[in-house]
Each structure stands twice: as C-alpha cells, then as structure tokens.
Amino acid sequence: MERFSLFAMHHPRPVFTRRVLSVGLALLAGCALAFGAAAPKRPNVVLIVTDDQGFAELGVTGNPVIRTPSLDRFAAQGVSLSNFHVMPVCSPTRAGMLTGRYYYRTGVTDTWLARSLLDEKETTLPELFVAGGYRTGIFGKWHLGDNYPRRAMDRGFQESLVLNGGGLAQPGDPPDLVDERGAYFNATLRHNGAWVKTQGYVSDVITDAALAYITQNRAQPFFVYLAFNCPHSPHQVAEEYRRHYPAADFDPARYPKSGHPMATKRNPEALARVYGMVENIDDNVGRLLARLDELKLADDTLVIFLSDNGCQNHNGYNGGYRGGKGTTFEGGIHQFCFLRWPARLKAGAKVERITSHIDLLPTLAEFCALKTPAGLQLDGRSLAPLLTGDATGWPERTLFAQWHRGAAPERYRACAVRTQNWKLVQPLGNGEQWGGKTDFQLYDMARDPQELHNVAADNPERVAELKRAYDAWFDDVTSRRDYRQPQRIHVGTPHENPVLLTRQDWSGPKASWGPGGLGHWELRIVAELRGSIRVRFDRVTAAGTEVRLACADVTLTQPAPVGAEECVFADVRLPAGDTRLEATLQTGAEVRGVKYAELLAQ
C-alpha cells in the first residue's frame, strides 16, 4: 500500500508561522515538438540517483553479499556504462548532471555553508523538459538550494516532494519532532514549498509519490527524478532489512581479492545498515519498474540508475578501488550507470568509452528532442551514438574531476584528469585545510584500473601533457565567475513567504553545523520587507542572555530568558538591496549563532 498521496497528506503544525504559502512553478513557455512519421517516439524518462552508494554496493557490480535482485535484473535489461564517472561528492555531481556543465561554472563549489546554491541563471534539465512538453516531478534529494530562486520547484519541476539541504538529520531539517527510530521515519518534507508530515520510511514515501505521479501523468510524456537520500548517513533502516546482514557477511574472505583490500578495521553494524538501505532501494526500484509494466509504459520509458559519488568511509567492499567519497581516486568517482529503454537500446550492451554525469543532459536532449538555448556551453556529450551502437569515429576526450572544501576552486587541489587510457591524480587537499603541497600520480588505466601502480616517474611527458590539459580546463571553467560574489537567497518576493533560513546555507569564517557555529546569510531583499523575523536557538541556560539581529542598517536586540528557545522581532523593516543577516546570542563575552531565522512579510 502506498504511503504517500499527492491528494491526501498529513500536515504537521506550522514550523514557525501560522501560514505557509505554497507557490507553484511558473511554467516555461514552449510547446511540444512536432514529429514526422519516421521519427522515433520520445520516451518518458525516469532518472534514479542514490546518495553515497559505492560502485560495488550492488550484486551486478560484484558484491557477493548485498541483495539487489531488481537492480541486477534491470542492469541486464539495459546498457551499462562501464567507465562512467561522477564528482567526489553530491552537490557537484547533481549540479553537473542537471546542467550538462562542470559544476564550477554553475556557482556550486561544495555541499554546505551556502556553497551548494545553483546559480539562478543556469539552464536546467527539467526546464528543458517543460519547454519540450513534458510533465516534470522530483521526489527526494535536491541539494542545490532550499530557498527561492533555487528550489527544485523554481528550476523546472512542476511537482516536488523534497527534503531540505543535503539530507535528513542535518541542519536543513525543520525544527520538528523526530521519530524515535530516527529522522528517516515519518520525515517532514516539503511538498511544492509547504512542509508536510509524511508517514513511513523516507525511501518508501518518495517512491510512493513518484509512482502516483507516473500514474497520474501516464497519458503524456513525463520526466521523473527519483533522488534517494539513502544510503547516506545516518544509517537508519527498518530492523527487518538490517538483520539480513550478520557480522559474518563482512568477512573479507567472502569478497573478491583483486585490487585494494578491504580495511582491517570495519564496522559491521554500520555496514549492515548501509546494505539494508540499499536493499530497500532495490525493493522500491522493483516497485517502480513493476508499475511501468502495469501501465504498459516500460517499452517507451528510459530509466537511468546511478549514484552521485563513491561509498562512505565505512570500510566495506569497494570493488578493489582506491579511496571513497570525497576523493578523486576511482573509489570516489568511478560509478555504475545503467540505462534501460526497451524500444531503442539493446539489452546487455556495454559501453567501454569514458563517460560522465555531465553527458546525461545532452543525451536526454537528443533522445527526447529537447531544444537547448542558443549559446549554451555544454561540457557533456550526447551518448546517443554509444548507446545505440552507432559510434563510428567517436572522438577521444578528456574528463576532469575536482573537489575540496571552500568557497572557491584552487588550482591543483584534489583533482584528477582522465583520458581513455590514462589518469593523473593529485589527491591532496580535499579537506578543510591545504598547504599547497602536491603529489601528482599517474596511472595506466588500461592495465591498472584500480590504481595500484603509480607510474608518474616513468612517464614525465605524459604527466606534463595531462597537467597542461588540466590547466586549460581550470582556466576555462573558472574564468567567467567571481567566486567572491555569493549566491544570494531572495527575500521579499511573492514566490516564498515565509523564508526559512538554516545553517545549511549560512556562511562566514566561523560558520559550521556544530553548536559553536557563528555565521550569516547572504540575502537579496527584492522589495522592502515589512514583517517579522523569528529566530530559534539552543535552549538558553544562563541569565543575562541577549539576542541580537543585524541586517543592512537595522540592529535589534531583546533579552532571552532562561529556558527560551526562540524569540520574535516584530514590526521589522528591511530596505531592498543586497545585504547579510546576522542573528546571534550573547551571554557575557560568549557569542554564538542561532539555528534558524524565519522572515515573514506581512
């Protein structure tokens, strides 16, 4: 039985205000394209993306323990991209996937602290689908902005049921009660902008919503983006799934021995939950594929399945690849990608050429006859020739990967350059600090796909060649953006009222998700704001605490008594313009940040 209905949902009490304004997406102008009799039928598209699922966390990719029969069968029914690559972490992959462009072009540089906000001027895949006459819906993780004008509902999705930020149990969550089993159960999500209390496990809930949307829109072409936030931490799953994987299942003797071995120290409990979460995804994908069969849509629906980056650091089986999430080694960026379209693609085919997440937009644009704006610079290529077996003369290409913490890209920091047969990696600096030290490593991927043997010393000319390619790429993707200019949340528009600000999107040198974090929000007040600002914070434990609010030339204070967790600044007027909002608590010399600020125009 489905746990989510697009017509009947459980609404919780308002999070901060007495009203929540839900505003639909203003549809892009456009009409369906006309086709001649010889043109192939445009497919429906279902794009399924999982979160932090490693390449080897599927049966079909060589894991002997995990239970994924639906996905294993699905992979056999379609085309496998055997040399597919993503970015080391989620927002960069999602930004590139939905724009067809390297994420440094899009305003996204990281996953948190206002660095995962997609530039409002970027053209997105769902916008192209809407202009092409498709219905569009997203169900699950967006992670490219929680506020106007960057919400999924602002960027082309006509129907959206999404979680805030990068995942549940993070600062983007609403200040709501959490189920005793964890944040992944009975989660509060956003349905077309309004908070709704759902019933059930989150992966089941969003799949129910996707199934309902497909059923309701089966008479016209649709694009459904089913974006699981699992198996991202925290590893929460029903006990019936977890107990399928006893500790003995993670004995290295049970796994293939090639490549880099499994770590000596492992966490069987965490691994059992991760595998249980993946098994639950498998069940839900099985339900979706069955629904397509029931509706007789399977032949004319292109279903794509991939993960956004490498596996988490739980020291499980990683297919012998080096590294994991957050690294530019293969364990962080080499991913599975399966595409099934029975009417057009040959079952069981494999593509060995290097491919990338940035190729999905141009590929879908070709298959679905979507028009891209004149002058739009795409980094990806349409894979249609490779997928249909008509790739005579497919040109060589070079792919690039990079990620590190920070608001701006830094040359050579945690990067990789990949051709069909060679890969140059500089792995240092992906954390919070980098001293500028480099360690360029070269791998012969044709002979050593698991990066066991660094051959840089024997091939200095090859290293120099790939470094030159990287320099040209870095100069290109960073040349048209001033990373000192922040992506601003818009306030004072009819599209979002109230505007809830969270620690997901605040910034500053002391900004963090921890209790000692101290940050601010970069805003664009489109029209003078007249209303109230409600702030929420950790319970006050000391007398003499004061709440301070500063925005533009307005500074307001009020006392916060012991036991208080929120306060309201009423009758606030903020002038239009680009500004920043700071909200802090001060007790003596101690200053700390708040957890939420909500601006309500009246």
C-alpha positions as CSV (number, residue, x, y, z in Angstrom):
1,M,0.0,0.0,0.0
2,E,1.3,3.4,-0.9
3,R,2.3,5.7,2.0
4,F,2.1,9.0,0.1
5,S,-0.7,10.5,-1.8
6,L,-0.5,13.7,-3.9
7,F,-4.0,14.5,-2.8
8,A,-4.2,13.5,0.9
9,M,-1.2,14.2,3.1
10,H,-0.6,14.6,6.8
11,H,0.2,18.2,7.6
12,P,2.1,19.0,10.8
13,R,1.6,22.1,12.8
14,P,3.3,25.1,11.1
15,V,7.0,25.1,11.8
16,F,7.3,28.8,12.7
17,T,4.3,30.6,11.4
18,R,0.6,30.4,11.2
19,R,0.6,30.1,7.5
20,V,2.8,28.6,4.8
21,L,2.5,29.9,1.3
22,S,2.9,27.3,-1.4
23,V,3.6,28.7,-4.8
24,G,3.6,26.7,-8.0
25,L,6.3,26.9,-10.6
26,A,5.7,29.4,-13.4
27,L,5.8,27.1,-16.4
28,L,8.3,27.9,-19.2
29,A,6.8,29.0,-22.5
30,G,7.0,26.3,-25.1
31,C,5.1,23.7,-26.9
32,A,5.6,20.1,-27.8
33,L,7.7,19.5,-30.9
34,A,6.0,18.0,-34.0
35,F,7.5,14.8,-35.4
36,G,7.3,13.2,-38.8
37,A,6.1,9.7,-39.1
38,A,9.7,8.3,-39.3
39,A,10.8,10.0,-36.0
40,P,11.1,7.6,-33.0
41,K,8.7,8.2,-30.2
42,R,10.0,10.4,-27.5
43,P,10.5,8.4,-24.3
44,N,9.3,9.1,-20.8
45,V,12.3,9.5,-18.6
46,V,12.9,8.2,-15.0
47,L,16.2,9.3,-13.5
48,I,17.0,7.4,-10.3
49,V,20.0,8.6,-8.3
50,T,21.1,7.2,-5.0
51,D,23.2,9.0,-2.3
52,D,26.7,7.8,-1.3
53,Q,26.2,4.3,-2.7
54,G,29.5,2.9,-3.7
55,F,30.2,1.3,-7.1
56,A,30.5,-2.2,-5.5
57,E,27.3,-2.0,-3.4
58,L,25.3,-3.9,-5.9
59,G,25.2,-7.6,-6.8
60,V,25.7,-6.8,-10.5
61,T,28.9,-4.9,-9.8
62,G,30.5,-7.9,-8.0
63,N,29.2,-7.7,-4.4
64,P,28.5,-11.3,-3.3
65,V,26.6,-10.4,-0.1
66,I,24.2,-7.5,-0.9
67,R,20.7,-8.3,-2.0
68,T,19.8,-6.3,-5.1
69,P,17.8,-8.7,-7.4
70,S,15.7,-6.0,-9.0
71,L,18.6,-3.8,-9.9
72,D,20.7,-6.7,-11.1
73,R,17.9,-7.7,-13.4
74,F,17.4,-4.1,-14.5
75,A,21.1,-3.7,-15.4
76,A,20.9,-6.8,-17.6
77,Q,17.9,-5.4,-19.4
78,G,19.7,-2.2,-20.5
79,V,23.0,-0.7,-21.4
80,S,25.9,-0.4,-18.9
81,L,28.3,2.5,-18.9
82,S,31.3,0.6,-17.7
83,N,33.6,3.6,-17.5
84,F,31.2,6.2,-16.0
85,H,32.4,9.0,-13.7
86,V,30.9,11.5,-11.3
87,M,32.3,14.0,-8.9
88,P,33.6,13.0,-5.4
89,V,30.6,14.5,-3.5
90,C,26.9,15.0,-4.1
91,S,26.0,18.7,-4.9
92,P,28.8,19.0,-7.5
93,T,27.6,15.8,-9.3
94,R,23.9,16.9,-9.2
95,A,24.7,20.4,-10.5
96,G,26.7,18.9,-13.4
97,M,24.2,16.2,-14.1
98,L,21.2,18.7,-14.3
99,T,23.1,21.4,-16.3
100,G,25.4,19.3,-18.5
101,R,28.2,21.6,-17.3
102,Y,31.1,21.2,-14.9
103,Y,29.9,22.4,-11.5
104,Y,32.5,25.2,-11.2
105,R,30.6,27.0,-13.9
106,T,27.3,26.8,-12.0
107,G,28.0,28.6,-8.8
108,V,28.2,25.4,-6.8
109,T,31.6,24.7,-5.2
110,D,30.8,22.4,-2.2
111,T,28.0,20.8,-0.3
112,W,27.3,23.1,2.6
113,L,27.7,26.6,4.1
114,A,26.0,28.3,1.1
115,R,28.3,26.7,-1.4
116,S,25.8,24.3,-2.9
117,L,23.4,27.0,-4.3
118,L,22.9,26.7,-8.1
119,D,23.1,30.0,-9.9
120,E,19.7,31.2,-10.9
121,K,20.8,31.9,-14.4
122,E,21.8,28.3,-15.1
123,T,19.6,26.3,-17.6
124,T,18.4,23.0,-16.0
125,L,17.3,19.7,-17.4
126,P,13.8,19.9,-16.0
127,E,13.4,23.3,-17.6
128,L,14.3,21.8,-21.0
129,F,11.7,19.1,-20.4
130,V,9.0,21.5,-19.5
131,A,9.7,23.6,-22.6
132,G,9.6,20.3,-24.6
133,G,6.0,19.5,-23.4
134,Y,6.9,17.0,-20.6
135,R,5.5,16.9,-17.1
136,T,8.2,17.0,-14.5
137,G,8.4,15.8,-10.9
138,I,11.2,15.4,-8.3
139,F,10.9,13.1,-5.3
140,G,13.7,13.1,-2.7
141,K,17.0,15.0,-2.6
142,W,17.6,18.2,-4.5
143,H,20.6,19.7,-2.6
144,L,21.0,22.8,-4.9
145,G,19.2,25.4,-2.8
146,D,16.3,25.4,-0.3
147,N,15.1,28.9,-0.9
148,Y,13.8,31.0,-3.9
149,P,15.0,31.2,-6.6
150,R,16.9,27.9,-6.3
151,R,14.4,25.4,-5.1
152,A,13.6,22.5,-7.3
153,M,10.1,24.0,-7.9
154,D,11.8,27.2,-9.1
155,R,14.1,25.4,-11.5
156,G,11.7,23.4,-13.7
157,F,10.0,20.8,-11.5
158,Q,6.2,21.2,-11.7
159,E,5.8,18.7,-8.8
160,S,8.3,18.5,-5.9
161,L,8.4,16.4,-2.7
162,V,11.9,17.1,-1.4
163,L,14.0,17.2,1.8
164,N,15.9,20.3,2.7
165,G,19.7,20.6,2.4
166,G,21.8,17.6,1.7
167,G,19.9,15.1,3.8
168,L,17.8,14.3,6.7
169,A,19.2,14.7,10.3
170,Q,21.0,17.8,9.1
171,P,20.6,21.5,9.9
172,G,18.3,21.9,6.9
173,D,15.6,19.9,8.7
174,P,12.7,21.8,10.1
175,P,12.6,22.2,13.9
176,D,10.2,19.3,14.2
177,L,10.0,16.3,16.4
178,V,12.0,13.3,15.2
179,D,10.6,9.8,15.2
180,E,12.2,7.6,17.9
181,R,13.5,5.3,15.1
182,G,15.3,8.3,13.5
183,A,14.9,11.1,11.1
184,Y,14.3,8.7,8.2
185,F,11.0,7.7,9.6
186,N,7.9,9.9,9.3
187,A,10.0,12.7,8.0
188,T,8.8,16.2,7.5
189,L,9.4,17.1,3.8
190,R,8.5,19.9,1.5
191,H,5.7,19.4,-1.0
192,N,5.7,22.2,-3.5
193,G,7.1,24.5,-0.9
194,A,4.8,23.6,2.0
195,W,6.0,21.4,4.9
196,V,4.2,18.1,5.2
197,K,4.5,15.3,7.7
198,T,4.9,12.0,5.9
199,Q,4.2,8.5,7.2
200,G,6.7,5.7,6.7
201,Y,10.3,5.2,5.8
202,V,11.6,8.0,3.6
203,S,12.7,5.9,0.6
204,D,9.2,4.2,0.6
205,V,7.5,7.6,0.8
206,I,9.2,9.3,-2.1
207,T,8.8,6.2,-4.2
208,D,5.1,6.2,-3.5
209,A,4.9,9.8,-4.6
210,A,6.8,9.0,-7.8
211,L,4.5,6.1,-8.6
212,A,1.5,8.3,-8.0
213,Y,2.9,11.0,-10.3
214,I,3.7,8.5,-13.1
215,T,0.2,7.0,-12.8
216,Q,-1.5,10.4,-13.0
217,N,0.6,11.6,-15.9
218,R,0.8,8.4,-18.0
219,A,-1.1,9.9,-20.9
220,Q,1.7,12.4,-21.7
221,P,5.5,12.3,-21.6
222,F,7.0,12.8,-18.2
223,F,10.3,13.3,-16.5
224,V,10.6,11.8,-13.0
225,Y,13.6,12.4,-10.9
226,L,13.6,9.9,-8.0
227,A,16.5,11.0,-5.9
228,F,17.0,8.7,-2.9
229,N,18.9,10.2,0.1
230,C,19.9,6.7,1.1
231,P,22.3,5.1,1.9
232,H,23.7,8.4,3.1
233,S,24.4,8.6,6.9
234,P,22.9,8.4,9.4
235,H,22.4,4.8,8.6
236,Q,18.8,4.3,9.6
237,V,16.7,1.5,8.2
238,A,14.0,-0.9,9.4
239,E,15.3,-3.8,11.5
240,E,13.9,-6.3,9.0
241,Y,16.5,-5.1,6.5
242,R,19.4,-4.7,8.9
243,R,19.2,-8.2,10.2
244,H,19.6,-9.6,6.7
245,Y,23.4,-8.9,7.2
246,P,25.1,-10.5,10.2
247,A,28.6,-9.6,11.0
248,A,30.0,-12.6,9.3
249,D,28.8,-11.2,6.0
250,F,31.6,-8.6,6.1
251,D,34.5,-11.1,6.5
252,P,36.9,-10.1,3.7
253,A,37.2,-13.8,2.8
254,R,33.7,-13.6,1.3
255,Y,34.7,-10.9,-1.3
256,P,36.9,-10.9,-4.4
257,K,40.6,-10.3,-3.7
258,S,41.6,-8.1,-6.7
259,G,42.8,-4.6,-6.2
260,H,43.0,-2.7,-2.9
261,P,41.9,-5.0,0.0
262,M,39.1,-4.2,2.4
263,A,40.2,-2.4,5.5
264,T,41.3,-4.4,8.6
265,K,39.0,-2.4,10.8
266,R,35.4,-2.4,9.8
267,N,32.1,-1.5,11.4
268,P,29.7,-4.5,10.7
269,E,26.8,-2.7,12.3
270,A,27.1,0.3,10.1
271,L,27.7,-1.9,7.0
272,A,24.6,-3.9,7.8
273,R,22.5,-0.8,7.9
274,V,24.1,0.5,4.6
275,Y,23.4,-2.8,2.9
276,G,19.8,-2.8,4.3
277,M,19.2,0.7,3.0
278,V,20.4,-0.4,-0.5
279,E,18.2,-3.5,-0.3
280,N,15.3,-1.2,0.5
281,I,16.2,0.9,-2.6
282,D,16.2,-2.3,-4.6
283,D,12.7,-3.1,-3.4
284,N,11.5,0.3,-4.3
285,V,13.1,0.3,-7.8
286,G,11.4,-3.0,-8.3
287,R,8.1,-1.5,-7.4
288,L,8.6,1.3,-9.9
289,L,9.6,-1.0,-12.7
290,A,6.5,-3.1,-12.0
291,R,4.3,-0.1,-12.2
292,L,5.7,0.8,-15.6
293,D,4.9,-2.7,-16.7
294,E,1.3,-2.5,-15.3
295,L,0.7,0.8,-17.1
296,K,2.3,-0.6,-20.3
297,L,4.8,2.2,-20.3
298,A,8.0,0.1,-19.9
299,D,8.9,-0.1,-23.6
300,D,8.7,3.7,-24.1
301,T,10.3,4.8,-20.8
302,L,14.1,5.4,-20.5
303,V,15.1,4.5,-16.9
304,I,18.5,5.6,-15.7
305,F,20.1,4.4,-12.5
306,L,23.3,5.8,-10.9
307,S,24.9,7.0,-7.7
308,D,26.2,10.5,-7.0
309,N,29.7,9.6,-5.7
310,G,31.7,6.9,-4.1
311,C,31.0,5.0,-0.9
312,Q,31.2,6.4,2.6
313,N,34.1,5.7,4.8
314,H,32.6,2.6,6.4
315,N,35.5,0.3,5.2
316,G,33.3,-2.1,3.4
317,Y,33.9,-3.7,0.0
318,N,34.7,-1.2,-2.7
319,G,35.4,-3.4,-5.7
320,G,39.2,-3.1,-5.1
321,Y,39.1,0.6,-6.0
322,R,41.2,3.0,-4.1
323,G,39.6,5.7,-2.0
324,G,36.0,6.6,-1.5
325,K,33.6,9.5,-1.2
326,G,35.4,12.9,-1.3
327,T,38.5,11.6,-3.2
328,T,39.4,11.8,-6.9
329,F,40.7,8.2,-6.9
330,E,38.4,5.7,-8.7
331,G,36.7,4.8,-5.4
332,G,35.3,8.3,-5.2
333,I,34.4,9.0,-8.8
334,H,34.0,5.7,-10.7
335,Q,30.3,4.8,-10.7
336,F,27.7,2.5,-12.2
337,C,25.2,3.9,-14.7
338,F,22.6,1.7,-16.3
339,L,20.1,2.8,-18.9
340,R,17.1,0.8,-20.0
341,W,14.8,1.7,-22.9
342,P,13.5,-1.5,-24.5
343,A,12.2,0.3,-27.6
344,R,15.6,1.6,-28.5
345,L,18.5,0.3,-26.5
346,K,20.0,-3.2,-26.8
347,A,19.8,-5.3,-23.6
348,G,23.1,-6.4,-22.2
349,A,25.2,-3.9,-24.2
350,K,28.3,-2.3,-22.5
351,V,29.9,1.0,-23.3
352,E,33.6,1.0,-22.5
353,R,34.4,4.5,-23.6
354,I,34.8,7.0,-20.7
355,T,31.6,8.8,-19.9
356,S,30.4,11.3,-17.3
357,H,27.4,12.6,-15.4
358,I,27.7,15.8,-17.5
359,D,26.7,13.7,-20.5
360,L,23.2,12.9,-19.3
361,L,21.7,16.3,-20.2
362,P,22.9,16.3,-23.8
363,T,22.0,12.6,-24.2
364,L,18.4,13.2,-23.0
365,A,18.1,16.3,-25.1
366,E,18.9,14.2,-28.2
367,F,16.7,11.3,-27.3
368,C,13.7,13.5,-26.2
369,A,14.1,16.2,-28.9
370,L,14.7,18.9,-26.4
371,K,16.0,22.2,-27.6
372,T,18.9,23.8,-25.7
373,P,19.2,27.6,-25.7
374,A,21.4,29.1,-28.3
375,G,24.9,29.8,-26.9
376,L,24.6,27.4,-24.0
377,Q,28.0,26.0,-23.4
378,L,27.8,22.3,-22.5
379,D,30.7,20.3,-21.3
380,G,29.0,16.9,-21.7
381,R,28.4,15.0,-24.9
382,S,25.4,13.2,-26.1
383,L,26.0,9.5,-25.6
384,A,23.2,8.5,-28.1
385,P,25.7,7.1,-30.6
386,L,27.4,5.0,-28.0
387,L,24.1,3.8,-26.5
388,T,22.6,2.8,-29.9
389,G,25.7,1.2,-31.2
390,D,26.3,3.8,-33.9
391,A,29.5,5.4,-32.5
392,T,31.8,5.1,-35.6
393,G,34.5,7.7,-35.2
394,W,33.7,8.5,-31.6
395,P,36.4,11.2,-30.8
396,E,38.8,10.9,-27.9
397,R,38.1,13.1,-24.9
398,T,39.4,14.2,-21.6
399,L,37.4,14.3,-18.4
400,F,38.2,16.3,-15.2
401,A,37.2,15.8,-11.6
402,Q,37.9,18.1,-8.6
403,W,36.5,18.8,-5.2
404,H,37.7,20.3,-2.0
405,R,36.2,22.3,0.9
406,G,35.9,26.0,0.4
407,A,34.0,28.7,-1.4
408,A,36.3,29.0,-4.4
409,P,38.3,26.4,-6.6
410,E,42.0,26.2,-6.1
411,R,44.3,25.1,-8.8
412,Y,45.7,21.5,-8.4
413,R,43.9,20.9,-5.2
414,A,42.4,17.4,-5.0
415,C,41.9,17.0,-8.7
416,A,42.1,14.3,-11.5
417,V,42.5,14.3,-15.3
418,R,41.2,11.2,-17.2
419,T,41.6,10.1,-20.8
420,Q,40.5,6.7,-22.1
421,N,43.8,5.0,-21.0
422,W,45.5,7.4,-18.5
423,K,44.7,9.2,-15.3
424,L,46.6,11.9,-13.5
425,V,45.6,12.3,-9.8
426,Q,46.6,15.0,-7.3
427,P,44.8,13.8,-4.2
428,L,46.0,16.2,-1.5
429,G,43.9,19.0,0.0
430,N,40.3,17.7,-0.2
431,G,39.6,18.6,3.5
432,E,39.3,21.9,5.2
433,Q,43.0,22.8,5.0
434,W,45.6,22.6,2.3
435,G,49.1,23.8,2.5
436,G,49.7,23.8,-1.3
437,K,51.7,20.6,-1.3
438,T,51.0,18.4,-4.4
439,D,51.6,14.7,-5.2
440,F,50.9,14.1,-8.9
441,Q,50.3,10.4,-9.5
442,L,49.9,8.7,-12.9
443,Y,48.0,5.5,-13.6
444,D,47.8,3.4,-16.8
445,M,44.0,2.7,-16.6
446,A,44.0,0.2,-19.5
447,R,46.3,-2.0,-17.4
448,D,45.7,-0.8,-13.9
449,P,42.1,0.4,-13.4
450,Q,42.3,0.0,-9.7
451,E,45.2,2.5,-9.4
452,L,47.7,0.1,-7.8
453,H,50.9,1.3,-9.5
454,N,51.9,5.0,-9.8
455,V,54.0,5.3,-13.0
456,A,54.5,9.1,-12.9
457,A,58.3,8.8,-12.5
458,D,58.5,6.7,-15.7
459,N,56.3,9.0,-17.8
460,P,57.2,12.6,-17.2
461,E,56.0,13.7,-20.6
462,R,52.6,12.2,-20.0
463,V,52.3,13.9,-16.6
464,A,53.2,17.2,-18.2
465,E,50.6,16.7,-21.0
466,L,47.8,16.0,-18.6
467,K,48.8,18.9,-16.3
468,R,48.6,21.2,-19.4
469,A,45.1,19.8,-20.1
470,Y,44.1,20.4,-16.5
471,D,45.4,24.0,-16.6
472,A,43.4,24.8,-19.7
473,W,40.3,23.3,-18.2
474,F,40.7,25.0,-14.9
475,D,41.2,28.4,-16.6
476,D,38.2,27.8,-18.7
477,V,35.7,26.7,-16.1
478,T,36.7,29.4,-13.6
479,S,37.2,32.4,-15.9
480,R,33.6,33.6,-16.1
481,R,32.7,33.6,-12.4
482,D,33.8,35.8,-9.5
483,Y,33.6,33.4,-6.6
484,R,33.8,36.3,-4.1
485,Q,30.2,37.1,-5.1
486,P,27.9,34.9,-3.1
487,Q,24.8,33.2,-4.4
488,R,22.0,35.1,-2.6
489,I,18.7,34.0,-1.1
490,H,15.9,36.2,-2.4
491,V,13.6,37.8,0.2
492,G,10.5,40.0,-0.3
493,T,9.1,38.1,-3.4
494,P,5.7,36.5,-3.7
495,H,7.3,33.2,-4.5
496,E,8.4,32.3,-1.0
497,N,6.8,33.7,2.2
498,P,7.9,32.9,4.9
499,V,11.6,32.4,4.1
500,L,13.2,29.9,6.4
501,L,17.0,30.2,6.7
502,T,19.0,27.3,8.1
503,R,22.6,26.6,8.9
504,Q,22.8,24.6,5.6
505,D,23.1,27.9,3.7
506,W,24.8,30.3,6.1
507,S,28.4,31.3,5.6
508,G,31.4,33.0,7.3
509,P,34.8,32.1,8.7
510,K,33.2,30.6,11.8
511,A,30.1,29.1,10.2
512,S,29.6,25.4,10.9
513,W,26.9,22.9,11.8
514,G,28.1,22.5,15.4
515,P,26.8,24.2,18.4
516,G,29.6,26.7,18.4
517,G,28.9,27.8,14.8
518,L,28.7,31.5,14.0
519,G,27.6,32.6,10.6
520,H,25.4,34.9,8.5
521,W,23.1,34.6,5.5
522,E,23.7,36.5,2.2
523,L,20.4,37.9,1.1
524,R,18.9,39.9,-1.8
525,I,15.9,41.8,-0.4
526,V,14.0,42.3,-3.7
527,A,11.4,44.6,-2.2
528,E,11.3,46.3,1.2
529,L,10.4,43.7,3.8
530,R,7.8,44.7,6.4
531,G,7.1,42.0,8.8
532,S,8.6,39.8,11.5
533,I,11.7,37.7,12.0
534,R,11.6,34.7,14.2
535,V,14.8,33.1,15.4
536,R,15.3,29.7,17.0
537,F,18.3,28.6,19.0
538,D,19.5,26.1,21.6
539,R,17.8,26.4,24.9
540,V,19.1,29.3,27.0
541,T,20.8,28.1,30.2
542,A,22.3,31.4,31.6
543,A,20.6,34.6,32.8
544,G,21.6,37.8,31.0
545,T,21.5,36.3,27.5
546,E,20.6,38.7,24.7
547,V,19.5,38.0,21.2
548,R,20.9,40.4,18.5
549,L,19.7,40.8,15.0
550,A,21.6,42.8,12.4
551,C,20.6,43.3,8.7
552,A,21.5,46.2,6.5
553,D,21.5,49.3,8.7
554,V,19.0,47.7,11.1
555,T,20.2,46.4,14.5
556,L,17.7,45.0,17.0
557,T,18.1,43.3,20.4
558,Q,16.0,41.7,23.0
559,P,16.6,39.6,26.2
560,A,16.3,35.8,26.1
561,P,15.2,34.4,29.4
562,V,16.5,31.1,30.8
563,G,14.6,28.2,29.1
564,A,13.9,30.2,25.9
565,E,14.4,28.5,22.5
566,E,13.0,31.2,20.2
567,C,12.1,34.8,20.0
568,V,10.3,37.1,17.5
569,F,11.3,40.5,16.3
570,A,8.0,42.2,15.3
571,D,7.4,45.2,13.0
572,V,10.8,44.9,11.3
573,R,11.5,46.9,8.2
574,L,14.4,46.0,5.9
575,P,15.3,48.0,2.9
576,A,15.7,46.5,-0.6
577,G,19.2,45.6,-1.7
578,D,22.0,43.0,-1.3
579,T,22.8,42.5,2.3
580,R,23.5,40.0,5.0
581,L,21.5,38.9,8.0
582,E,23.2,38.0,11.3
583,A,21.4,36.6,14.3
584,T,23.4,35.8,17.5
585,L,23.1,35.1,21.2
586,Q,25.4,36.7,23.6
587,T,26.0,35.7,27.2
588,G,28.7,37.9,28.7
589,A,31.7,37.6,26.3
590,E,30.4,34.4,24.7
591,V,28.7,34.9,21.2
592,R,27.1,32.0,19.4
593,G,24.9,31.6,16.3
594,V,21.2,30.7,16.1
595,K,19.8,27.6,14.4
596,Y,17.1,29.2,12.2
597,A,15.8,32.5,11.2
598,E,12.5,32.9,9.5
599,L,11.4,36.1,7.7
600,L,7.7,36.7,7.3
601,A,6.4,39.5,5.1
602,Q,3.1,40.9,6.2
